[in-house]
Amino acid sequence: MRTRAVLTDEDVVKVADAAIAHARANEWKVTISIVDDGGHLLYLRRLDGAPPISSEVAPGKARTAALGRRESRFFEEMIRDGRTAFLSVPLTAMLEGGLPIVANGDVIGAVGVSGVKADQDAAIALAGIKALNLE
């Protein structure tokens, strides 16, 4: 049997704090979500001024990244490039801004962010993940 890393409550707080700090440093009003490897919500925070819909989109991006085992933008690009049949897959937010958290080659969770431009959402998620010092 193989042993693998899992996100702890302490890890979730580290990721969230770093993501919030990055968003606030740039004055970006977003919702930040963190899920486990099965896409189950561990954390959700809508910063002041973030659009209400972002509280639905951010967890969807995180879930997509966790279950898809790759950045959610991959699925957005696939659909944009013509593979529209992929829209039938039961992932909820196939848009840039969801990044998997990878430890020792295993996806152990994901961060999803919504509220600003797609690349800015992704930058916030990445800032959060970097707080775990996994690489």
C-alpha positions as CSV (number, residue, x, y, z in Angstrom):
1,M,0.0,0.0,0.0
2,R,1.2,3.5,-0.9
3,T,1.2,6.5,1.4
4,R,0.4,9.9,0.1
5,A,0.1,13.5,1.4
6,V,-3.2,15.0,2.3
7,L,-4.2,18.6,3.1
8,T,-4.5,19.4,6.8
9,D,-6.5,22.2,8.3
10,E,-3.2,24.0,8.9
11,D,-2.3,23.7,5.2
12,V,-5.7,25.1,4.2
13,V,-5.2,28.1,6.4
14,K,-1.7,28.7,4.9
15,V,-3.0,28.5,1.4
16,A,-6.0,30.8,2.2
17,D,-3.9,33.4,4.0
18,A,-1.4,33.6,1.2
19,A,-4.1,33.8,-1.5
20,I,-5.9,36.5,0.5
21,A,-2.7,38.5,0.9
22,H,-2.0,38.4,-2.8
23,A,-5.5,39.4,-3.7
24,R,-5.5,42.3,-1.2
25,A,-2.0,43.5,-2.3
26,N,-3.5,43.9,-5.8
27,E,-6.8,45.3,-4.6
28,W,-8.6,42.4,-6.3
29,K,-12.1,41.6,-5.0
30,V,-12.5,37.8,-5.3
31,T,-13.8,34.6,-3.8
32,I,-11.2,32.0,-2.9
33,S,-12.1,28.3,-2.4
34,I,-10.0,25.3,-1.5
35,V,-11.1,21.7,-2.0
36,D,-9.7,18.3,-1.2
37,D,-8.6,15.7,-3.9
38,G,-12.2,14.7,-4.3
39,G,-13.5,18.2,-5.0
40,H,-15.1,18.6,-1.5
41,L,-15.1,22.1,-0.2
42,L,-12.7,22.8,2.7
43,Y,-12.7,26.6,2.5
44,L,-14.6,29.4,1.0
45,R,-14.2,33.2,1.5
46,R,-15.7,36.0,-0.5
47,L,-13.7,39.2,0.1
48,D,-15.5,42.5,0.4
49,G,-16.8,43.7,-2.9
50,A,-16.4,40.4,-4.7
51,P,-19.4,39.7,-7.0
52,P,-21.9,37.3,-5.5
53,I,-21.6,34.9,-8.5
54,S,-18.0,34.4,-7.7
55,S,-19.0,32.4,-4.6
56,E,-20.4,29.8,-7.0
57,V,-17.8,30.0,-9.6
58,A,-14.7,29.7,-7.4
59,P,-15.6,26.3,-5.9
60,G,-16.5,25.1,-9.3
61,K,-13.0,26.0,-10.7
62,A,-11.4,24.3,-7.7
63,R,-13.5,21.2,-8.1
64,T,-12.7,21.1,-11.8
65,A,-9.0,21.3,-11.1
66,A,-9.1,18.7,-8.4
67,L,-11.2,16.1,-10.3
68,G,-9.6,16.9,-13.7
69,R,-6.1,16.7,-12.1
70,R,-5.0,19.8,-14.0
71,E,-5.5,23.5,-14.3
72,S,-9.1,24.3,-15.1
73,R,-7.9,26.5,-18.0
74,F,-7.0,23.3,-19.8
75,F,-10.7,22.5,-20.1
76,E,-11.6,26.0,-21.2
77,E,-9.0,25.9,-23.9
78,M,-10.1,22.4,-25.1
79,I,-13.7,23.7,-25.5
80,R,-12.6,26.9,-27.1
81,D,-10.5,24.9,-29.6
82,G,-13.6,23.1,-30.8
83,R,-14.1,20.1,-28.5
84,T,-17.6,21.3,-27.5
85,A,-18.8,17.8,-26.7
86,F,-16.7,18.2,-23.5
87,L,-19.4,20.5,-22.2
88,S,-21.3,17.4,-21.3
89,V,-18.7,16.4,-18.7
90,P,-20.1,17.0,-15.2
91,L,-17.5,19.6,-14.1
92,T,-19.0,22.9,-13.0
93,A,-16.6,25.6,-14.0
94,M,-14.3,24.9,-16.9
95,L,-12.7,28.4,-16.7
96,E,-9.2,29.6,-15.9
97,G,-8.6,30.2,-12.2
98,G,-8.6,26.7,-10.7
99,L,-5.2,25.1,-9.9
100,P,-4.5,21.7,-8.5
101,I,-2.3,21.3,-5.4
102,V,0.3,18.6,-6.2
103,A,2.5,16.9,-3.6
104,N,4.9,14.1,-4.7
105,G,3.1,13.7,-8.0
106,D,-0.4,13.4,-6.4
107,V,-3.2,15.9,-6.6
108,I,-4.2,16.4,-3.0
109,G,-6.6,19.3,-3.6
110,A,-7.1,22.5,-5.5
111,V,-7.6,26.2,-5.2
112,G,-10.2,28.1,-7.2
113,V,-10.5,31.8,-7.5
114,S,-13.1,34.0,-9.2
115,G,-13.8,37.7,-9.4
116,V,-11.1,39.3,-11.6
117,K,-9.5,38.5,-14.9
118,A,-8.8,34.8,-15.5
119,D,-5.0,35.1,-15.3
120,Q,-5.4,37.2,-12.1
121,D,-7.6,34.6,-10.6
122,A,-5.0,32.0,-11.4
123,A,-2.2,34.2,-10.0
124,I,-4.0,34.3,-6.6
125,A,-4.5,30.6,-6.6
126,L,-0.8,30.0,-7.4
127,A,0.2,32.4,-4.6
128,G,-1.8,30.4,-2.2
129,I,-0.3,27.1,-3.3
130,K,3.2,28.4,-3.1
131,A,2.7,28.9,0.6
132,L,2.9,25.1,1.0
133,N,6.5,25.0,-0.4
134,L,5.8,21.7,-2.2
135,E,8.5,22.0,-4.9
